């Protein structure tokens, strides 16, 4: 059975859009669900090729319980991150999920990640795809 991958993003959905595009290209047989913290993020992930998507707190909570892998910016595990779009309930659901979490390090939203220096978002996303490949067994 294919693993279910959950991409969560907020704000404009740029990270999520890029992740969805990369995942659908590299792992076309996976079950991919996109959850946006707002409708713009969700819409951008759908435009990138997500076949299923939802918006908001409850969608993130329910989807986190069902996912095998959760991938998104590090803010998805921090209450009030992404300009307040990540609720405490969402962050707790992602953090408590049995899923493997692949978090993209972002030095934003008043959260500085040690060890994240001169890397680029493109580099971080490529590394996330390598980690996803390991999780999926390839």
Secondary structure, 3 states (H helix, E strand, C coil): CCCEEEEEECCCCHHHHHHHHHHHHHCCCCEEEEEECCHHHHHHHHHCCCCEEEECHHHHHHHHHHCCEEEEEHHHHCCCHHHHCCCHHHHHHHHHCCCEEEEECCCCCCCCCCCCCCCCHHHHHHHHHHHHHHHCCC
